[in-house]
Amino acid sequence: MFPLCFVHMKSPFKLRFVPIFLTTLSVIVLLAGCSTPARDVSRYPADAATVLPGKGPLQTWPGFTNVWADRHAAWQRDTNIENGAVVFLGDSITQGWTTLAKVFPDFKVVNRGIGGDTTRGVLYRMKPDVLALKPSAVVLLIGINDLGLGGKPEVIADNIKAILRALRQSNPHMPIVVCKVMPSKHQLADKIKQFNALVDEIVKSNPQCIRCDTWSIYADENGDCKKDEFPDLLHPNAIGYAKWAEALKPIFAQLNLGTEKAP
């Protein structure tokens, strides 16, 4: 701040000018200090353990960084036509749903799934990949990779809370459809049940959220997925995706989605 001793105190103009100038200067400096550059999420960070928000495991699959970069490169070309879409957010199960536009032709849909992603990855890329699109609704399915990497259900559920909080803060009126983690390999059945139960309680306390039951429509008597719907015991095939679509359609009807036609 400039010292007042350099100003001639007998001049009424200078006496009026100095505090105005200093106040304006202070605001400029303060705003400059508060501004932060936009996060570039086009590359998965090498220091993910310290950079990614939330807690729990990180993806260790060697091909993950390439999938992350490829997906973002493709999305960069389409952002201008995606505002106001229903955003499907998740991992490879979401990424693999390549027929979304055909299944839901009455409104714009955007696929923001990245194969191998975790709840921490979703938190990291939330603003540029989702919030920047000003979505009309979000369909969230995430958590199976966390569980497969040894994550504790209660820790992953806390990350889900953080994801829902970010969505709510961006738009408190935007519907959020929270899908249950689908049944998978047998050794994960108990963890999936525990995690889904924890998220059930989170959704109940959040009137902005709607739960989509994408567990019981697939699970057999042991809580496992079925080979004819999940050939690799992880990813649904066309039959599996058709069941997911049927579970979502009444929810979308309840939300009156479909008034805006897809381009």
Secondary structure, DSSP 8 states (H G I E B T S, - for coil): ---GGGS-TT-HHHHHHHHHHHHHHHHHHHHHHH-------SS--TTHHHHS-S-S-----TTHHHHHHHHHHHHHTTGGG-TT-EEEEESHHHHT-TTHHHHSTTS-EEEEE-TT--HHHHHHHHHHHTGGG--SEEEEE--HHHHHTT--HHHHHHHHHHHHHHHHHH-TTS-EEEE-----SGGGHHHHHHHHHHHHHHHHT-TTEEEE--STTT--TTS---TTT-TTSSS--HHHHHHHHHHHHHHHHHTTTTSS---
